[in-house]
Amino acid sequence: MENTNDYGWGLGSVVAMLLVVVAMLFVPLGMGMLAPPSIPMILVIPVLLVVMFIFMCHNSNSNP
């Protein structure tokens, strides 16, 4: 894994990705009955994605 820090995909990124995969596999097993999401919950997901996109664009290094 040479030059992993140059591209931002280091050990911390790999561990975070593995934690997300494990959570996606095992968290649904502990859930009860599902109900349709409420309107505020439907709006939270796109708002979070837009905020993350703006944050990542603002903090990216465009000039290496």
NUZA-113455 format. One line per 5 residues: number of its first residue (from 1); their letters; for each residue z, y, x of N, C-alpha, C, CB. Coordinates in steps of 0.05 Angstrom, whole numbers. Each point is the difference from the previous one (the first is absolute). Glycine has a CB too. Example, Ala and Ser with C-alpha at 12.3 -4.5 7.8 and 13.67 -1.06 7.14 Angstrom:
# residues 2
1> as> 156/-114/264/0/24/-18/0/24/18/25/-23/-38 | -39/44/31/1/24/16/14/22/-15/-43/-13/24 .
//
This chain:
# residues 64
1> mentn> 0/-24/17/0/24/-17/0/25/18/25/-25/-37 | -46/28/51/-3/22/19/-9/25/-15/-11/-32/37 | 22/55/-30/-7/26/-11/5/1/-30/-34/5/35 | 55/-18/-45/5/0/-28/11/27/-9/10/-48/1 | 3/63/16/11/26/-7/-21/21/-2/42/-13/21 .
6> dygwg> -65/8/-9/-22/20/-1/-11/2/-29/-12/-10/48 | 14/-11/-63/-11/-1/-27/21/0/-21/-39/-24/18 | 64/25/-11/22/1/-20/7/-26/-12/-15/45/-9 | 5/-67/20/6/-27/-12/16/-15/21/-43/0/-28 | 69/7/30/17/-13/19/18/-21/-13/-1/42/27 .
11> lgsvv> 22/-49/-14/19/-20/-9/13/8/-27/8/-14/48 | -1/39/-50/13/10/-25/-19/-2/-24/27/31/27 | -53/-26/-23/-19/-2/-21/-4/-29/-9/-23/40/17 | 23/-58/2/-3/-29/-6/25/-10/-16/-28/-7/42 | 51/15/-33/25/-8/-14/0/12/-29/25/-3/44 .
16> amllv> -33/28/-47/-1/12/-26/-19/-14/-18/12/44/20 | -36/-52/-10/-20/-14/-16/11/-27/-8/-37/24/24 | 50/-38/-6/12/-26/-7/21/2/-21/-10/-16/46 | 27/37/-45/20/4/-20/-12/6/-27/31/17/35 | -53/-2/-36/-13/5/-25/-12/-25/-12/-11/46/16 .
21> vvaml> -1/-63/1/-12/-25/-9/21/-19/-11/-37/5/34 | 60/-7/-20/21/-17/-9/12/10/-27/11/-12/48 | -8/39/-50/10/11/-25/-20/-5/-23/24/35/26 | -50/-33/-21/-19/-4/-21/-1/-30/-9/-27/38/18 | 34/-56/0/0/-28/-6/26/-8/-15/-29/-9/39 .
26> fvplg> 52/19/-32/25/-10/-10/14/17/-20/4/-22/42 | -9/48/-43/13/17/-20/-8/-7/-29/1/37/34 | -26/-44/-39/-6/-8/-28/14/-25/-10/-44/21/8 | 53/-38/10/14/-24/-8/27/7/-12/-23/-25/36 | 35/47/-29/26/8/-11/-2/18/-25/18/-4/46 .
31> mgmla> -42/10/-54/-3/18/-23/3/-15/-26/-30/29/27 | 39/-15/-48/3/-11/-26/-26/3/-16/49/9/1 | -46/-5/-27/-23/4/-17/-13/27/6/21/-29/-36 | -47/29/34/-15/25/6/-4/16/-26/-22/-22/40 | 22/48/-37/-6/18/-23/-21/20/10/47/-6/-20 .
36> ppsip> -62/17/2/-20/20/9/14/24/12/-31/-15/-36 | 19/27/57/13/23/13/0/24/-18/-14/-18/44 | 34/35/-40/1/25/-15/-20/20/12/49/-8/-12 | -54/29/-3/-19/21/9/9/13/26/-13/8/-48 | 39/0/51/8/11/26/-4/-19/24/33/28/-25 .
41> milvi> -29/-54/20/-4/-19/22/-29/-3/7/41/-24/-15 | -59/26/-5/-28/-1/5/-9/24/17/-7/-25/-43 | 20/48/39/-8/25/14/13/1/28/-4/23/-43 | 25/-38/48/14/1/26/-18/-12/22/44/-4/-23 | -58/-17/17/-16/-14/21/-22/18/11/11/-44/-22 .
46> pvllv> -28/56/5/-21/17/11/11/25/14/-30/-16/-36 | 52/27/26/12/23/13/10/-8/28/13/19/-45 | 0/-42/48/9/-8/26/-23/-5/19/40/-21/-22 | -61/9/12/-24/-5/17/-12/26/9/-8/-43/-24 | 6/63/7/-11/26/8/18/13/20/-22/5/-45 .
51> vmfif> 48/-6/41/19/13/19/-2/-14/27/31/12/-38 | -33/-39/38/-3/-14/26/-26/7/14/28/-37/-19 | -49/39/3/-26/7/12/0/28/12/-22/-29/-34 | 34/48/20/2/28/11/17/0/25/-6/19/-47 | 29/-33/46/18/-2/23/-14/-12/24/39/-4/-31 .
56> mchns> -54/-17/27/-14/-14/22/-22/18/11/11/-45/-20 | -26/59/3/-21/17/9/11/24/15/-28/-13/-39 | 50/23/30/13/24/13/11/-7/27/11/18/-45 | 0/-42/48/13/-8/25/-17/-16/19/42/1/-25 | -67/-6/18/-17/-16/18/-9/17/23/-16/-28/-38 .
61> nsnp> 11/15/60/-9/14/24/-30/1/0/41/-15/26 | -53/37/-34/-29/2/0/-11/6/27/3/15/-47 | 14/-2/65/-9/6/27/17/-17/20/-14/47/-14 | 2/-68/24/15/-18/19/7/13/26/-21/-38/-21 .
//
